Amino acid sequence: MVGNPCVRRLARRSRSVLVVALAVLLVQTLIVWNFSSLDSAGEGTGKRREKRDSRVGGLNKAVREQPQSHLLAPLPSLCGPAHPKPSPLGSGPVTVEARSSAAALHHSPSWSNSPYTAWRCDSYHSHQPKERVRLDSNNNENSVPKDFDTIDSHSNLGARSQQQQALVGSTKRKLDKAQAQSILGKSASKVLKYPPVQPRGLGHNYTHIHKTHPQVPTIPTVAQGSNQDPPFYLSQKLVSAPPGLERRKEQLQCEINGKEAISALSRAKTKLCRQQIVEVYCKHKDRALMPDKVPRYCPIEGKASVNVQWEEDSSDAAPAGPVRIAFVLVIHGRALRQFQRLFKAIYHTSHYYYIHVDKRSSYLHKEVLFLASQYPNVRVTPWRMATIWGGASLLTMYLRSMEDLLHMPEWSWDFFINLSAADYPIRTSEQLVAFLSKHRNMNFIKSHGRDNARFIRKQGLDRLFYECDTHMWRLGDRTIPEGIVVDGGSDWFLLNRPFVNYVVNSQDELVSSMKLFYAYTLLPAESFFHTVLENSPHCESMVDNNLRLTNWNRKLGCKCQYKHIVDWCGCSPNDFKPSDLPRFQQVSRPTFFARKFEASVSQEIINLLDSFLFGAYAPGTPGLQAYWENIYEQETDGLASLSDATISHYHAFTRMGLSRAAGLLQGHPSDKSCRYMAMGHPVSVHLYFLSDQFQGYLIHHMATNQGSAQLESLETWVTPRDPFTLAHTPHQTNRLQHLQVGTDWDPKERLFRNWGGLLGPEDEPVAMQRWSRSQSNLTATIVWIDPTNVIAATYDILVDAAAEFTHYRPPLSPPLRPGVWTLKVLHHWSPLGQTSFIVAPLEFHQQQPIQQEETQRLHGGPSRNSYMEQSFHGLNPVLRLPVSLGTVEEAEANASLTGAPLRRWVDQLLESRWSAADVCSIGPSTCPIMRRCHLTAWSSVSPDPKSELIPPRKDGRIR
């Protein structure tokens, strides 16, 4: 009893030590967790990235650690289970199951009775990691983005078990902790002394998710003679700092302790961008970046919105004083002919056309300059910007365009309308002019709705963003200024001249403060004009209708496809199809334009609209069902814009055309008048579509005629053959309709943007399956087989009864072995169908003829002949795939080929999938039977009246 007080004191001390230890452990855990994610509202970017990128990388470790008695080694979780049976790795759901060699030896048709469950997949969503994003992806679509905490409702990424999370996240947490400790608590000046820690993902495609394209930052110091213009919020003088962010000569003293800012610093590529991020963050931390309160000048309470009705009967009546419109056309990409059709449909001599071409679209810019030279009321901006989706640069571009238009005294316009090449009118210009003339004092802008708090959160208006390195960086939280009502919605609008002048030239506190606030805002063009209009003296002129019809399908369009350029998730409209025509005809409210249209997806809907508005073309008009789109031009793009695999394919296609030309002279082997020798690289390449079906590539190239020794300009048309076949013995449960392999899968439009599937050894192919609908689910096994019958990958997917498409990209270790690959789809090991695809050898490496040391590295297959950490060779007997020593030796011999033998190998492979349908001469030719390209129906220089531009008629129109 005497010792009890001592014991009690010791116990109290022990408890205190324990509490302190737990507190320290909790703080460490919070720090690690704090920097493992970009998102501050729960399921953040880092966690989402961890879930996606480490699907295979982390779980491979789990596979290695499992006892060998387990038959199935599942890949990481993608979907929810169809039946709640436990997986070998725990309770987390697993969709795609990679079979180990042990599993292969035990697999048989009785596999359906296995205790291992099939797993349920969302039929509309991807079974693959993030796709590599094309460099020209900057659609600038209006949207209501989703934050990372809500993206789970739009994805098939299921919850991961605790064991899986621990296995996958352990390495990443170490990286995050090291990264955080290198920056946390340091002053800004110290952070800028050293390059940031570059995180490396566990998944095989981590770098693609965060790939930022090398580009001049949005707000750099403007060099003399440069066409990089200052942002809208700065004067026309040379500038080097964003608004409210004058560069400090003294050392920055703030500590970088926000996890979003730390993440941005760790991912930014250039020193200038990192310095700007630090300056913005420190200024914001000092509460000196943006105003806390902004005055409201609207004389009424609440939102003023005029209700304007559509009067069909009087719409065509000529107004007494018709308005004149300034169309600002914001275009990018390569769809020149589609843009020309839009221009023809909206052109009139009474209106004005100001065209901004994205800085990265050099081919389109060259063509648009020529177009503008033909019409006095068309101009191209003398400056160009590389705008990005969601970026402040888009608002900068709009306000700069408005300022230019106001300084053109010879252009007397009344309304400002912005359009993209993906727009098309659904009523005539005469109807639009009649309508606007009746409401010339109104501003037409679409608001989001009534729930303003939800809009602010979904739109990210309460977060601080900054654009540099062609990326929109998320840097932390912020508050909305007091005194005003923030509004927003669509970034497509029709504004009258008085309001445009107010926005550009007003010096009042509302406009100047809003320009400052929206310089650091995500998707500012979707909110800036709305907020200024609703709080300004012009507020009573607001009409909650932007006169557009947009094809929203959020189940397909909200795929978070812009994460490579913004730290946020957004949505994008879908393309219209012919079945949508009644929607245009049944619109009762005032609507004059619709979007999106994409001729490479469906030109037929544009044809139908065009005929509806202007009348059908005369029967027999050439080219009505054909569409051509340029994808490469040597003069403007340069060879460096092409991958080595693409260059190799184009050269092989050229040789196919020359072989066809030589084969036209039957029975005259000594006649060389139609025999050619290829010269140089392709001049240009076009995609060719007919009746909305891809017909192949058109390669414009130069060749020397061996008979006359003259250099001739030729164009070759190569067409693909579809190798897909269904099972010979159809099964009543066989829902498989098509099977295809390619890259650049577009989950929104559900097609491959790599038309024709041009693949090389370093590419990352995706398998797509198209299904018919059914009353029940279907479990399918996908097997990838390389040219030497090595099973590269196999996995199971569960196809929902309502599924139409499934797709997945297996994490194959590069390089892929060149040759003919096979893809099989099975159900309970019974074949449903199969296809083959070509992985072409590289004739070029870094745009130069490939050397032997590179061929052996790129053409010899993966290390240890294994495409994944698991081995599937035990499945060869089950699938009846013999491994031939001769095939293996031939592959090894081919791997060292260069020069002419390599070209023969490339040609032999591609000729099994492609054929030269025709060849023609663009210029003079000494081949007597060579057709002239302009006389063909397929050539890129053949007649295309629907997109050809003509001088204005007497009525002022060209369509």
Steps between C-alpha positions, in 0.01 A plus 500: 500500500795731568616467139165584351566877461825424318326252283229752425756770416684257274177406329412866450846563352464197273162622383646845432785352299252285311276800423799701378616209283155461353478873435838498322393199298172673411680817388741298286209313346316823426810650338547197278132494412495874448748482214375184335216680325418813308141503610404663826148362510558129547594272213776719351708499191789315656276232643318466171833485325618241749190292430539520126872502436591227741230255391761265373827626643394469860298184458785323328674519835191349658506221246861418581424492870203265472541132577547289190186307581285787377381427152407854396715807536262790442602830355400812691141592566305657219138409569262367759445127546207325342491265800638583841761226511842581643798543274838351587628846593222592736155644483563761230318449169705395199399529136788395284666175604848415374563129503825363634667197353366289784150613416556421135589139573177450688269684261249299306143537371387429854644834602147637525456298816807652660447659841668814365237748407437703188505869561255766401610781267340823398434438135544857391826577673858420435679191619830665419737752654510853366565530127789695354360838411559663164685828489220685327240417754360838606133484425408784739155353551249665729432276795415470864808311621501241771752505780697189579285428802200431281659328203432154638142526383632527146771237505542130541769525763367297788610513861827327581541273794710612794768247413513618140515862610788424731691315227439761233532808713811422702753600237300803393471622858878484529529712187238745620663528839843562352352754262308674775797512735712655226258794469291513817585793721761643266490861396409574143851617420646171619250298303600678180869431549463134417296310246200330660475130566350337193259228613510170320185298480468137589278437200643459154331807356543753779695737281220519246251620756717792599661563165512868427585611154805724458354841440568862580334583833183703485649792689869528408711801434401596148799504270541769241365388165313208655140422417439401861267773623448632851195384691178699484549649842831670414586793278638465150849568634745222564405319817644232721255458787133413541257749653565592858824306485780749447832324527671553830865592501537372854506136598159336530439408862180291507510131580360257242275285715192443283479153355358619166781753457758238595355259246503769231863586573595133482341463155578830330760458228662842466672727747291797385176315571619390845600855582160632393323233707698603809428867441128441456486277807691745721299796383178310567625390841567865584136579398637745243410320178126559459237733646294393801201712404366623165220755444179402321354756260184319391198714602277201577513215750561144384554373149332691220417284203280608213280229350527520121270284289547368149246625244524274196256694283686830513856366513564544128368857480775743407560740791510873439852535637665156492780437747848413386685219670867451583565125494809401699602157375726313743648201321774242538591157371491395135134479394540765228216383275254485786596856594454613141148355500420692819643817348290457186186447708539817712668734250335820381656818374313700767680330790860474623719199572797509735685168515739380769699187416672320784874556506565128463285463186745624238342313208156639576641851548662494157175395335290754690734782398431410138126490568506845660681648201197426283245699702529863617290445813715213631814543710731270691636611838858626455579331832445139598474320831529136603178478697422201718176354628401670823786749483513872563652532153159444337350801679810699413447414134132604505563836668790576270278422200230730638753777545620457141145515366427819690809659342387427142306813404422360155318206657169627634356202684220461755545148642796282595453124441766236569502173305734205458550272202283244682193729473245512221188715450157343531321813377603739225695822547195696385297353786779580746525861382123546519494366855795704629368815334188473718712452812804712425527620861518149645795277594452127446694285744417163654503469879555178696170503690391580853734317738779755515693337787513169315613672181784677682620173649466298178660773290789544740443873539596472867844363405810689389636405155788625293592428138857443382687226315176448304338367816242630746653444845287478810669682787252501789172640628369854482185692586253665265509882530215646702244736356429323170313197372723258310331346197608283210408232249589466133797678343313544171307827492360792299583841648399844377756768429424728799567217745814389312626859518422508873690178565807609303527869581327560833729601784242451774581281796270215395665438162858551621444275801337227293785500251734454794287227659453301178870514412539225762182305426430168335278526190476880532322545165209301644445749782670837441245650259207359700623649827588840356167523314289399801668753732546789255270783390420279197347226717144556376608411146579138588312226314561154646541335160813491286296397194688168474410132516774283651513122479564405863536134591669517838523124540739496203630858506613522862813288475743740668678511165678831564697401809823527305452879472290591806497392863128437477245282322268632232231400254478537124204479258459209265485520121162518332395207280234471224248369753513842670349691206147510653646677803594796282161514331302478825675777691243757605713749695728744315790282382727575205811285546579147618812318608697275475546381145797301379511400134748218562241344733184589307492726197152378414336709772673811362374410152146463632512834680652671199224369272235597755627861516608568143352227283664188364786504253420399145495125432837373384700768685839339568638444846173536693555185706879536519702673769873569506701618799867588495704340779852589385668759280875508472517877440319604818538200732845366428612141528562533874123518557467133397591195706752254359223241461286744301787598268579132442137429405480797264815395314368146464169637366698703244679188377164321469381776267812482286464121474142544385606755239761258364243219496268698275726422202404139449713314244755779466778420749757702304286814494613732780266792428284404801775377728610730777758547772380658824660833588501659845236495767122539440387850409159473667256242634119509506233283660233394252140425602205397285146485639645541851724196461878520518643407160872532566793737460591724208878546480631785285861422410771569243654235275742489208365347180759243392404539133529879477718569807250774591379571852124455525243578767280199579227411747443145624179372655549209740204319654491271805349152521306402811638169634224450757323164486227347713522145626431239232237339720269782608374476856162632599659697782763657275438872530834600346452725197847637438852495638771755431845600625649847476614807692344837584167353607231766536259382772260786428445419132608136547746479215875492442650834399798311360309419182615169357688401815858586401705333774871477572708314761483783753125559481245402766208329324141488623254218429139603434203265486155595368205299628132458433266543795359204683292393798796371698862577577788333321849417622760519223869412500735713287830347387786692334744285294823631349649390163694212660190367683609646832188580702570861593193557719165351594222641714126461562233764462137481597278653233177638641175411330464856370866540402587618150874559533779377724868582470822453692870565453712227656829620651727331247872553546654662191626450244228294336634238262436609139280277290144372489333490840179315581224599741247236607173538688371190678211403723570205729796438269272464198592752226267790430719675244847622426694761309858568403701819493842605377778633716719644226881504524654845503671609181594827670628593843485866604406587142819340364552156339527255786838344585561140603561568868156662518326226301627234738371698795162597349423191293614226735199496728488571874765408752506128581228455238239596761239772446379487861638384831266202481569218258217356292688228313296235677198609296659404167371139514153617601486740203682257269781746434814311406833673557706453184878523527514607135263789565709615793822481297340694213388772742852523644648528151252770399586701808841589356386598148579845360488668160331322209435170688325697776286684244400169339400366841291811575332481159425130535333552836293803403386348171319234702279774643519791252477528122551780250155565358620755246772750412469824302712794384450844653719666236624406153601137449675308221316180594238472224244313708542695824173675591502865603398547863249777437308262271460233769226482763732410787805729481545787745513734199182363340193729485326577830233766427343484847811649662644704213479877541364728229462879462186646662183504291278803456308413817827517699516126573726220377265215597 
